[in-house]
Amino acid sequence: MCARADRPARTDDPAGSLAAVLLARPGSPRRPLSRTARRSPNLSPGRFPRRRVIGIGRLVLAGAEVLALLGYFGYILGFKSFIVYNYFSYFTVQSAIAAVGVFIAAGIIALRREVDPPWLDWIRLLVTTYMIVSGIVFLAIVIQSSSRAYTMEVPWSTQLLHFWIPGIALVDWLTDTGKARLPWTTLAWVMLVPSIWGAFTLIRGALVRWYPYFFLDPKQVSGPLETVLYCVVAVALFTGIAALLTWSSRGWRGLKPPLPPLPARDEHEPGTG
């Protein structure tokens, strides 16, 4: 089956031929559902309970993200050098705020529709990539802090922001068997937000003498080459993780439940010719 060129193909069609078999009346000709009926995204009452579980889970995840953001704000509020607008300069905080909106939208759509629209899958891929990279970078900073003669605390809010919520978002992505078959051109958009954030952070840091991450601060690195090296590693992480998520939407069938085969058609059944 070929997909339309103007929209990504889906990895499955849960309302397709199986629904035609289930809705056919005994003793009547088995007529397949129309194209419009098969592709209708609206949920029917009492059907698709898994989507309702996913929708509620995404809304709960959005609430957990808000709780983590508030908890992290209260944690760093205790530092003497804390400045409110610096809090919103962290890439982790910005990606977490974006994730709240995405989780809420994805949860509501999951409660109302059988599958997510392609535009939501596209945004979910970007936000999930940003959260995972933030977690990996933070973990690297925590590990490296031991070699820089200082201890870095990891409170519960930080654990939620950097590890637990990104991990759950990744599981949500991998187990979503109805997501769009995203094109590889999606990778071209992954670095747009990090590039804008990086340019703004370097310019702002030079003006206010403060940087959210040590590898961007000229005083904490050996020179510009070290900063460039860290940035290259970050680009590789963004691109690599986004590529894996895109690949999983295009061809991975490991978590997709197979549809049962259709029953054999009776040649003597009325109306079948």
PAZAPA-4460 file (N, C-alpha, C; in steps of 0.05 Angstrom, whole numbers, plus 32768, in hexadecimal, padded with zeros to 4 digits):
% residues 273
    n_x    n_y    n_z   ca_x   ca_y   ca_z    c_x    c_y    c_z   seq   type   mol
   8011   7FE8   8000   8000   8000   8000   8012   8019   8000     1      M     A
   800D   802B   7FEE   801D   8043   7FEC   8011   8059   7FFC     2      C     A
   8021   8069   8008   8017   8080   8018   8015   8098   8007     3      A     A
   8004   80AB   800F   8003   80C4   8001   801D   80D3   8006     4      R     A
   8024   80E3   7FF1   803E   80F0   7FF2   803E   8108   8005     5      A     A
   8026   8113   800B   8025   812B   801C   8022   8126   8039     6      D     A
   8021   810C   8042   801F   8106   805E   802D   80EC   8064     7      R     A
   803A   80EA   807B   8049   80D1   8082   8036   80BA   8085     8      P     A
   8040   80A2   807D   8031   808A   8081   8031   8081   809D     9      A     A
   801D   8072   80A6   801C   8068   80C1   8028   804C   80C2    10      R     A
   8031   8044   80D9   803D   802A   80DC   8029   8014   80DD    11      T     A
   800F   801B   80E3   7FFA   8007   80E2   7FDF   8014   80DD    12      D     A
   7FCB   8004   80D9   7FB0   800E   80D4   7F9D   7FFF   80E7    13      D     A
   7F9B   8007   8101   7F8C   7FF8   8114   7F6E   7FF8   810F    14      P     A
   7F64   800A   80FE   7F47   800B   80F9   7F41   8000   80DD    15      A     A
   7F52   7FF0   80D2   7F50   7FE7   80B6   7F41   7FCD   80B5    16      G     A
   7F4D   7FB8   80A8   7F40   7FA0   80A1   7F35   7F91   80BA    17      S     A
   7F43   7F93   80D1   7F39   7F85   80E9   7F1E   7F90   80F1    18      L     A
   7F1B   7FAA   80F0   7F01   7FB6   80F7   7EEB   7FAD   80E4    19      A     A
   7EF2   7FA9   80CB   7EDD   7FA0   80B8   7ED3   7F84   80BF    20      A     A
   7EE5   7F73   80C9   7EDD   7F58   80D1   7ECC   7F59   80EA    21      V     A
   7ED4   7F69   80FE   7EC6   7F6A   8117   7EAA   7F76   8114    22      L     A
   7EA7   7F88   8101   7E8D   7F96   80FF   7E7A   7F88   80EB    23      L     A
   7E84   7F73   80DD   7E72   7F66   80CA   7E5D   7F56   80D8    24      A     A
   7E45   7F56   80CF   7E2F   7F47   80DB   7E30   7F2A   80D1    25      R     A
   7E29   7F17   80E3   7E29   7EFB   80DB   7E14   7EF6   80C5    26      P     A
   7E1B   7EE7   80B1   7E09   7EE0   809C   7E06   7EF5   8086    27      G     A
   7E14   7F0C   8089   7E13   7F20   8075   7E2D   7F21   8066    28      S     A
   7E2E   7F2C   804D   7E47   7F2E   803E   7E5B   7F3E   804E    29      P     A
   7E74   7F35   804E   7E8A   7F44   805B   7E94   7F5A   8049    30      R     A
   7E8B   7F72   804E   7E93   7F88   803D   7EA7   7F98   804D    31      R     A
   7EBE   7F9E   8041   7ED2   7FAE   8050   7EC8   7FCA   8055    32      P     A
   7ED2   7FD6   806A   7ECA   7FF2   8071   7ED4   8004   805B    33      L     A
   7EC6   801A   8057   7ECE   802E   8044   7EE9   803A   804C    34      S     A
   7EF6   8047   8039   7F10   8054   803F   7F0D   8069   8055    35      R     A
   7EF7   8078   8054   7EF3   808D   8069   7EEF   8080   8084    36      T     A
   7EE0   806A   8086   7EDB   805D   80A0   7EF4   8051   80AB    37      A     A
   7F04   8045   8099   7F1D   8038   80A2   7F30   804D   80AE    38      R     A
   7F31   8064   80A2   7F45   8078   80AA   7F3A   808C   80BE    39      R     A
   7F22   8089   80C8   7F17   809B   80DB   7F27   809A   80F5    40      S     A
   7F32   80B1   80FE   7F43   80B1   8116   7F34   80B3   8130    41      P     A
   7F1A   80B7   8130   7F0B   80BB   8149   7F07   80A1   8158    42      N     A
   7F08   80A3   8172   7F04   808B   8183   7EE7   8086   8186    43      L     A
   7EDF   806C   8185   7EC4   8064   818A   7EC1   805D   81A8    44      S     A
   7EA9   8062   81B3   7EA6   805C   81D0   7EAB   803E   81D6    45      P     A
   7EBA   8039   81EA   7EC0   801E   81F3   7ED6   8011   81E3    46      G     A
   7EE2   801E   81CF   7EF7   8011   81BF   7F12   801F   81C5    47      R     A
   7F27   8010   81BE   7F43   801A   81C0   7F49   8023   81DC    48      F     A
   7F46   8012   81F1   7F4D   801A   820C   7F6A   8020   820F    49      P     A
   7F7C   8014   81FE   7F98   8019   8200   7F9E   8036   81FB    50      R     A
   7F90   8043   81E8   7F95   805F   81E2   7F8D   8070   81FA    51      R     A
   7F78   8068   8208   7F70   8078   8220   7F85   8076   8236    52      R     A
   7F90   805F   8239   7FA6   805B   824C   7FBE   806D   8245    53      V     A
   7FC5   806D   822B   7FDB   807E   8221   7FD5   809B   8226    54      I     A
   7FBC   80A3   8220   7FB5   80C0   8223   7FB7   80C8   8240    55      G     A
   7FAC   80B8   8252   7FAE   80BF   826F   7FCB   80BF   8278    56      I     A
   7FDB   80AB   826E   7FF7   80AA   8276   8006   80C3   826D    57      G     A
   8000   80CD   8255   800E   80E5   824B   8006   80FE   825B    58      R     A
   7FED   8100   8264   7FE5   8116   8274   7FF2   8115   8290    59      L     A
   7FF4   80FD   829B   8003   80F9   82B4   8020   8101   82B1    60      V     A
   802C   80FA   829A   8048   8101   8295   804B   811F   8293    61      L     A
   8038   812D   8287   8039   814A   8286   8038   8156   82A2    62      A     A
   8027   814B   82B4   8026   8154   82CF   8040   814F   82DE    63      G     A
   804C   8138   82D9   8066   8132   82E6   807C   8145   82DC    64      A     A
   807A   814D   82C3   808E   8160   82B8   808B   817B   82C5    65      E     A
   8072   8184   82C9   806D   819E   82D7   8078   819C   82F4    66      V     A
   8072   8186   8301   807C   8183   831D   809A   8183   831E    67      L     A
   80A7   8176   830B   80C4   8176   830A   80D0   8192   8305    68      A     A
   80C3   81A1   82F3   80CC   81BC   82EE   80CA   81CE   8307    69      L     A
   80B3   81CB   8315   80AF   81DB   832D   80C3   81D3   8343    70      L     A
   80C7   81B8   8345   80DA   81AF   8359   80F6   81B7   8354    71      G     A
   80FE   81B7   833A   8119   81C0   8333   811D   81DE   8337    72      Y     A
   8107   81ED   8332   8108   820A   8337   810C   8210   8354    73      F     A
   80FD   8201   8365   8100   8205   8382   811B   81FC   838C    74      G     A
   8127   81E8   837F   8141   81DE   8388   8157   81F3   8382    75      Y     A
   8158   81FE   836A   816D   8211   8364   8167   822D   836F    76      I     A
   814E   8231   8379   8148   824A   8385   8158   824E   839F    77      L     A
   8162   8238   83AA   8171   823A   83C3   818E   8243   83BE    78      G     A
   8197   8244   83A6   81B3   824D   83A0   81B4   826C   83A0    79      F     A
   81C9   8277   83AC   81CC   8294   83AE   81CF   82A1   8393    80      K     A
   81DC   8293   8381   81E1   829E   8366   81CA   829A   8353    81      S     A
   81B3   8290   835D   819C   828A   834C   8190   82A4   8342    82      F     A
   818B   82A4   8327   817C   82BA   831B   8165   82AE   830B    83      I     A
   814D   82B9   830E   8136   82AB   8303   8138   82A7   82E5    84      V     A
   8140   82BB   82D6   813F   82B7   82B9   8155   82A4   82B0    85      Y     A
   816A   829F   82C0   817D   828B   82B9   8171   826F   82B9    86      N     A
   815D   826B   82C9   8150   8251   82CB   8144   8248   82B0    87      Y     A
   8139   825C   82A2   812D   8256   8288   8141   8255   8271    88      F     A
   815B   8258   8277   8170   8257   8263   817A   823A   825F    89      S     A
   8173   8228   8271   817C   820C   826E   816D   81FF   8258    90      Y     A
   817B   81F0   8247   816E   81E2   8231   815C   81CC   823C    91      F     A
   8163   81C0   8253   8152   81AC   825F   8137   81B8   8267    92      T     A
   8137   81D0   8273   811F   81DD   827C   810D   81E4   8264    93      V     A
   811A   81EF   824F   810A   81F6   8238   80FE   81DE   822A    94      Q     A
   810D   81C9   8228   8102   81B0   821B   80EC   81A4   822D    95      S     A
   80EF   81A6   8247   80DB   819C   8259   80C1   81AB   8257    96      A     A
   80C3   81C6   8255   80AB   81D6   8252   809D   81CF   8238    97      I     A
   80AC   81CB   8222   80A0   81C3   8209   8093   81A8   820C    98      A     A
   80A0   8196   821B   8096   817B   821F   807B   817B   822D    99      A     A
   8077   818E   823F   805D   8190   824D   8046   8194   8239   100      V     A
   804B   81A8   8227   8036   81AD   8213   8032   8196   8200   101      G     A
   8048   8188   81F9   8045   8171   81E7   8037   815A   81F4   102      V     A
   803E   8154   820E   8030   813F   821C   8013   8144   8220   103      F     A
   800B   815D   8226   7FEF   8163   8229   7FE0   8160   820E   104      I     A
   7FEC   816A   81F8   7FDF   8167   81DE   7FDD   814A   81D6   105      A     A
   7FF3   813B   81DA   7FF3   811F   81D3   7FDF   810F   81E4   106      A     A
   7FDD   8116   81FE   7FCA   8108   820F   7FAD   810D   8207   107      G     A
   7FA6   8125   8201   7F8B   812C   81F9   7F84   811E   81DE   108      I     A
   7F97   811F   81CB   7F92   8112   81B1   7F8F   80F4   81B4   109      I     A
   7F9F   80E8   81C6   7F9D   80CB   81CA   7F82   80C3   81D6   110      A     A
   7F76   80D5   81E6   7F5B   80CF   81F1   7F45   80D3   81DC   111      L     A
   7F4B   80E1   81C7   7F36   80E8   81B3   7F39   80DA   8198   112      R     A
   7F52   80D1   8192   7F57   80C6   8178   7F64   80AB   817A   113      R     A
   7F61   809C   8165   7F6C   8081   8164   7F8A   8082   8160   114      E     A
   7F94   8095   8150   7FB1   8098   814B   7FB8   80B6   814D   115      V     A
   7FD1   80BC   8152   7FDB   80D7   8153   7FDE   80E2   8137   116      D     A
   7FD9   80FC   8133   7FDE   8108   8118   7FFC   8109   8113   117      P     A
   8004   8109   80FA   8021   810A   80F4   8030   8122   80FF   118      P     A
   8023   813A   8100   8031   8151   810B   8038   814D   8128   119      W     A
   8027   813F   8137   802D   813A   8154   8045   8127   8157   120      L     A
   8046   8113   8146   805D   8100   8147   8077   810E   8140   121      D     A
   8076   8121   812E   808D   8130   8126   8097   8141   813E   122      W     A
   8085   814F   814C   808D   815F   8163   8096   814D   817A   123      I     A
   8089   8137   817E   8091   8124   8193   80AD   811A   818E   124      R     A
   80B4   8115   8176   80CF   810B   8170   80E4   8121   8178   125      L     A
   80DF   813A   8171   80F2   814F   8178   80F4   8152   8196   126      L     A
   80DD   8154   81A4   80DE   8159   81C1   80EA   8141   81CF   127      V     A
   80E4   8129   81C7   80EF   8111   81D3   810E   8110   81CF   128      T     A
   8117   8118   81B8   8134   811A   81B2   8141   812E   81C5   129      T     A
   8135   8145   81C8   8141   815A   81D9   8142   8151   81F6   130      Y     A
   812D   8144   8200   812D   813B   821C   8143   8125   8220   131      M     A
   8145   8113   820D   8159   80FD   8211   8175   8108   8210   132      I     A
   817B   811B   81FE   8196   8127   81FC   819B   8136   8216   133      V     A
   8188   8145   8220   818C   8154   8239   8193   8141   8250   134      S     A
   8186   812A   8251   818D   8116   8266   81A9   810B   8263   135      G     A
   81B1   8105   824A   81CC   80FA   8245   81E1   810F   824D   136      I     A
   81DD   8128   8244   81F0   813D   824A   81F2   8142   8268   137      V     A
   81DB   8142   8276   81DC   8146   8293   81EA   812F   82A1   138      F     A
   81E5   8117   8298   81F3   8100   82A4   8211   8102   82A0   139      L     A
   821A   810C   8288   8236   810F   8283   8242   8125   8295   140      A     A
   8233   813A   829A   823C   8150   82AC   823F   8145   82C9   141      I     A
   822C   8135   82D2   822D   812A   82ED   8245   8118   82F0   142      V     A
   824B   8107   82DB   8262   80F6   82DD   827C   8106   82DC   143      I     A
   827C   811A   82CC   8295   812A   82C9   829A   813C   82E2   144      Q     A
   8285   8141   82F1   8288   8153   8308   829B   8146   831D   145      S     A
   829D   812C   831E   82AF   811F   8331   82CC   8124   832A   146      S     A
   82D2   8129   8311   82EE   812E   8309   82F4   814C   830B   147      S     A
   82E1   815C   8311   82E5   8179   8314   82E4   8182   8331   148      R     A
   82E7   816F   8343   82E9   8175   8360   82D1   8183   836C   149      A     A
   82B9   817C   8362   82A1   8186   836F   828B   8171   836C   150      Y     A
   8278   8171   837F   8262   815E   837F   8249   816B   8374   151      T     A
   823B   815E   8362   8222   8168   8357   820B   8158   8361   152      M     A
   81F8   8166   836E   81E0   8159   8378   81CC   8153   8362   153      E     A
   81BD   813D   8366   81A9   8135   8353   818F   8131   8362   154      V     A
   8180   8146   8368   8167   8143   8377   8151   8135   8367   155      P     A
   813A   8130   8374   8125   8121   8366   811B   812F   834E   156      W     A
   8119   814A   834F   810F   8159   8338   8122   8157   8321   157      S     A
   813C   8157   8326   814F   8154   8310   814E   8138   8304   158      T     A
   814A   8124   8315   8148   8109   830B   812F   8106   82F9   159      Q     A
   8119   8112   8301   8101   8111   82F0   8106   811F   82D5   160      L     A
   8111   8137   82D6   8115   8146   82BE   8128   8139   82AA   161      L     A
   813E   812E   82B4   8154   8124   82A3   8153   8107   829D   162      H     A
   8146   80F7   82AE   8148   80DA   82AA   812D   80CC   82A8   163      F     A
   811B   80CF   82BC   8103   80C0   82BC   80EF   80C8   82A6   164      W     A
   80EA   80E2   82A4   80D6   80EB   8290   80E1   80E7   8273   165      I     A
   80FA   80ED   826D   8103   80E6   8252   8102   80C8   824C   166      P     A
   8108   80B8   8260   8106   809B   825C   80EA   8092   8256   167      G     A
   80D6   809C   8265   80BB   8095   8261   80B1   809F   8245   168      I     A
   80BA   80B7   823E   80B3   80C2   8223   80BE   80B0   820D   169      A     A
   80D6   80A5   8211   80E2   8093   81FD   80D1   8079   81FC   170      L     A
   80C9   806F   8212   80B8   8057   8212   809E   805C   8204   171      V     A
   8092   8073   8209   8079   807B   81FC   807D   807B   81DE   172      D     A
   8093   8086   81D5   8099   8087   81B8   809C   806B   81AC   173      W     A
   80AC   805B   81B9   80B2   8040   81AE   809A   802E   81AE   174      L     A
   8088   8030   81C1   8071   801F   81C3   8059   8029   81B4   175      T     A
   805B   8041   81A8   8045   804C   8199   8045   8040   817D   176      D     A
   8035   802B   8178   8035   801D   815E   8025   802C   8149   177      T     A
   8018   8042   814F   8008   8050   813B   8014   806A   8132   178      G     A
   802D   806F   8139   8039   8089   8132   803F   808A   8114   179      K     A
   8043   80A3   810A   8048   80A7   80EE   8063   809C   80E5   180      A     A
   8065   8095   80CC   807F   808C   80C0   808D   80A6   80B7   181      R     A
   809D   80B1   80C9   80A9   80CB   80C5   80C0   80C9   80B0   182      L     A
   80C2   80DE   80A0   80D8   80DE   808B   80F3   80E5   8098   183      P     A
   8108   80DD   808A   8123   80E2   8094   8129   8100   8093   184      W     A
   811A   8110   8084   811F   812D   8084   8119   813A   809F   185      T     A
   810C   812A   80B0   8106   8135   80CB   8120   813C   80D9   186      T     A
   8136   812D   80D3   814F   8132   80E0   815A   814E   80DB   187      L     A
   8152   815A   80C4   815B   8175   80BE   8150   818A   80D1   188      A     A
   813A   8183   80DF   812E   8196   80F1   8137   8193   810E   189      W     A
   8145   817D   8114   814C   8177   8130   815E   818D   813B   190      V     A
   8172   8196   812C   8186   81A9   8136   817D   81C6   8135   191      M     A
   8165   81CB   812C   815C   81E7   812A   815A   81F4   8145   192      L     A
   814B   81E8   8157   8147   81F4   8172   8162   81F4   8181   193      V     A
   8172   81DF   8183   818B   81E0   8191   819F   81F5   8185   194      P     A
   819E   81F9   816B   81B0   820D   815F   81A8   8229   8167   195      S     A
   818E   822F   8167   8184   8249   8170   818B   824D   818D   196      I     A
   8186   8238   819E   818C   823A   81BA   81AA   823E   81BF   197      W     A
   81BB   8230   81B1   81D8   8232   81B4   81E2   824E   81AD   198      G     A
   81D9   8259   8197   81E1   8274   818F   81D8   8289   81A3   199      A     A
   81BF   8286   81AC   81B4   8299   81C0   81C4   8297   81DA   200      F     A
   81CA   827F   81E3   81D7   827B   81FC   81F4   8286   81FC   201      T     A
   8202   8282   81E6   821D   828D   81E4   821D   82AB   81E4   202      L     A
   820B   82B7   81D5   8209   82D5   81D5   8201   82E0   81F0   203      I     A
   81EC   82D3   81FC   81E3   82DD   8216   81F8   82D8   822B   204      R     A
   8206   82C1   822A   821B   82BB   823E   8231   82D0   823D   205      G     A
   8239   82D9   8225   824E   82ED   8223   8245   8308   822F   206      A     A
   822B   830D   822F   8221   8326   823A   821D   8325   8258   207      L     A
   8212   830F   8262   820B   830D   827F   8221   82FE   828F   208      V     A
   8234   82F2   8281   824A   82E3   828E   823F   82CB   829D   209      R     A
   822C   82BD   8291   8221   82A5   829D   8219   8292   8287   210      W     A
   821F   8278   828A   8218   8264   8277   820B   824C   8285   211      Y     A
   81F6   8241   8279   81E8   822B   8287   81F8   8211   8289   212      P     A
   820C   820D   8277   821C   81F5   8278   8239   81FC   8276   213      Y     A
   824A   81ED   8285   8266   81F4   8287   8274   81F4   826C   214      F     A
   826D   81E2   825A   827C   81DF   8241   8278   81F7   822E   215      F     A
   8264   8209   8235   8260   8221   8226   826E   8239   8232   216      L     A
   8278   8236   824A   8285   824C   8259   82A3   824C   8252   217      D     A
   82AD   8261   8246   82CA   8262   823F   82DC   825F   8257   218      P     A
   82D3   8266   826F   82E4   8265   8287   82E6   8248   8291   219      K     A
   82D4   8236   8289   82D5   821B   8293   82DE   8206   827F   220      Q     A
   82E7   820F   8268   82F2   81FD   8254   830E   8206   824D   221      V     A
   831D   81F4   8240   8339   81FA   8239   833B   820E   8222   222      S     A
   8326   8211   8212   8327   8222   81FB   830F   821E   81E9   223      G     A
   830D   822E   81D4   82F6   822C   81C2   82F4   8210   81B5   224      P     A
   830A   8202   81B1   8309   81E8   81A4   82FA   81D4   81B6   225      L     A
   82FD   81D6   81D0   82EF   81C4   81E2   82D1   81C9   81E0   226      E     A
   82C9   81E2   81DF   82AC   81E9   81DC   82A2   81DE   81C2   227      T     A
   82B1   81E1   81AC   82A9   81D6   8192   82A6   81B8   8193   228      V     A
   82B8   81AB   81A1   82B7   818E   81A4   829E   8185   81B2   229      L     A
   8297   8192   81C8   827E   818C   81D6   8266   8190   81C4   230      Y     A
   8266   81A6   81B5   8250   81AC   81A3   824D   8196   818D   231      C     A
   8263   818D   8183   8262   8178   816F   8256   815E   817A   232      V     A
   825E   8158   8193   8253   8140   81A0   8235   8144   81A4   233      V     A
   822C   815C   81AC   8210   8161   81AF   8200   815E   8195   234      A     A
   820C   8168   817F   81FF   8165   8165   81FC   8148   815E   235      V     A
   8211   8138   8163   8210   811B   815D   81FA   810E   816E   236      A     A
   81F7   8116   8187   81E2   810A   8198   81C6   8111   818E   237      L     A
   81C2   812A   8188   81A8   8133   817D   81A1   8123   8164   238      F     A
   81B4   8123   8151   81AF   8116   8138   81AB   80F8   813A   239      T     A
   81BD   80EB   814A   81BC   80CE   814E   81A2   80C5   815B   240      G     A
   819A   80D2   8170   8181   80CA   817E   8169   80CF   816C   241      I     A
   8168   80E6   815F   8152   80EB   814D   8150   80D7   8136   242      A     A
   8168   80CE   812D   8168   80BA   8117   815D   80A0   8121   243      A     A
   8164   8098   813A   8159   807F   8145   813B   8080   8148   244      L     A
   8131   8097   8152   8114   809A   8156   8106   809A   813B   245      L     A
   8112   80A7   8127   8106   80A7   810C   8106   808B   8100   246      T     A
   811C   807D   8104   811D   8061   80FA   8108   804F   8107   247      W     A
   8104   8053   8121   80F0   8043   812F   80D4   8048   8124   248      S     A
   80CF   8061   811A   80B4   8067   8110   80B1   805C   80F3   249      S     A
   80C6   8055   80E6   80C5   804D   80CA   80C4   802F   80C6   250      R     A
   80D2   8020   80D6   80D5   8004   80D0   80D5   7FF0   80E6   251      G     A
   80D6   7FFA   80FF   80D9   7FE7   8116   80BD   7FDB   811C   252      W     A
   80BB   7FC1   811B   80A1   7FB4   8120   80A3   7FA3   813A   253      R     A
   80B8   7FA6   8149   80BD   7F95   8160   80A7   7F97   8175   254      G     A
   809B   7FAE   8179   8087   7FB2   818E   806B   7FB4   8183   255      L     A
   8068   7FB0   8169   804E   7FB4   815D   803E   7F9A   815E   256      K     A
   8026   7F99   816A   8017   7F80   816B   800B   7F7A   814F   257      P     A
   800F   7F62   8145   8005   7F5B   812A   7FE6   7F59   812A   258      P     A
   7FDA   7F60   8113   7FBD   7F5D   8110   7FB7   7F40   8109   259      L     A
   7FA1   7F34   8113   7F9A   7F19   810C   7F93   7F16   80EF   260      P     A
   7F97   7EFF   80E2   7F91   7EFC   80C6   7F73   7EFC   80C1   261      P     A
   7F6B   7F05   80AA   7F4F   7F06   80A2   7F45   7EE9   809D   262      L     A
   7F2C   7EE3   80A3   7F21   7EC8   809D   7F1F   7EC4   807F   263      P     A
   7F20   7EAB   8077   7F1E   7EA5   805A   7F02   7EAB   8050   264      A     A
   7F00   7EB5   8038   7EE7   7EBD   802D   7ED9   7EA5   8020   265      R     A
   7EC0   7EA1   8025   7EB0   7E8B   801A   7EA7   7E93   7FFE   266      D     A
   7EAE   7E83   7FEA   7EA7   7E89   7FCF   7E89   7E88   7FCA   267      E     A
   7E7A   7E78   7FDA   7E5E   7E75   7FD6   7E4E   7E89   7FE7   268      H     A
   7E5C   7E9C   7FF4   7E4D   7EAF   8005   7E3E   7EC2   7FF4   269      E     A
   7E25   7EC9   7FFA   7E16   7EDB   7FE9   7E23   7EF7   7FE7   270      P     A
   7E23   7F02   7FD0   7E2D   7F1D   7FCC   7E4A   7F1E   7FC6   271      G     A
   7E58   7F08   7FC6   7E75   7F09   7FC1   7E7B   7F03   7FA4   272      T     A
   7E67   7EFA   7F94   7E6C   7EF4   7F78   7E79   7ED9   7F74   273      G     A
***
